[in-house]
């Protein structure tokens, strides 16, 4: 069996309020976005969120995109970028590295292929994804909560948890920032995010530092999140059909 899904992004102003969406059918789709980002970031984020949501499935996944940038980045250019330490052939840094690393991790060991479709040309899945991505961007423009969709409830818990952990780790450096800007927040400055393995190892070391709790006495932790971080976590939770608390537990 093969699952075909469309992934699309939108940005109002480019950069500006942006949205992403993936769509399989009316029962399986998700959308989200951020207050500030680019169209390319929305396109990449849609692919990453689709991979996270469908983690653990055995079926082949075909991803329809109207962005040649996304398809070429993942299928043509990424191997060379990785060999050069995420540098382009001219020596400059690869844009949107955090999202691309997340996609690279989430595709590992899976049967995934990409198919280019022309945007706004009547392709049903693409039109549905485009409509939802644009609606999410407009919701952020107005300061409203976007429609997030039912997600993909058939994804295995274990697979979704693993892919989600890798995606959060690789995307922790700020999926909402403008192209080429480093940092932990939308449009922020700072270094590019560390590889997913490094961040995950640091998180594991931190958790190992807590005293072993008694089985009958749960430990309560308080985590402060920015509005954008909370939105990204909620996007992943909604895509997996779980609560925010469960999404955090799976990361641990």
Secondary structure, 3 states (H helix, E strand, C coil): CEEEEEEEEEEECCCEEEEEEEEEECCEEEEEEEEEECHHHHHHHHHHHHHHHCCCCCCEEEEEECCHHHHHHHHHHHHHHHHCCCECCCCCECCCHHHHHHHHHHHCCCCEEEEECCCCCCCHHHHHHHHHHHHHHHHHHHCCCCCCCCECCCCCHHHHHHHHHHHHHHHCCCCCCCCCCCCCCCCCCCCCCCCHHHHHHHHHHHHHCCCCCCCCCCCCCCCCCCHHHHHHHHHHHHHHCCCHHHHHHHHC
